Amino acid sequence: MSDKTYQWISIEEQKPPLECVCFLSCGTHIKFGARIVINAEDDPRPVFCGIFGAPRFYDDSRQWFAEFDIDNILHPTHWMPLPSLPTI
């Protein structure tokens, strides 16, 4: 894996996939969060939100999971994917 895999990506250039837990750069703070649709019927536009606690990785699916905190709306400028776990 190259260093380029884990470089910051500008939100203006490319947004993370929906519901993909990632690092979000919000000014001087780095947070875990995701881009989600909170209320698809009334306002289908995605927003960025934080998560409760820390993300968890499940071996069965090989994906990161988190409980989204829809009261914690974030305004990031950049994002970065979370790393995959090492194979044992």
Secondary structure, DSSP 8 states (H G I E B T S, - for coil): --GGGGS-EETTT----BT--EEEEETTEEEEEEEE-SBTTTB---EEEEEEEEEEEETTTTEEEEEEEEEEEE--SEEEE-------
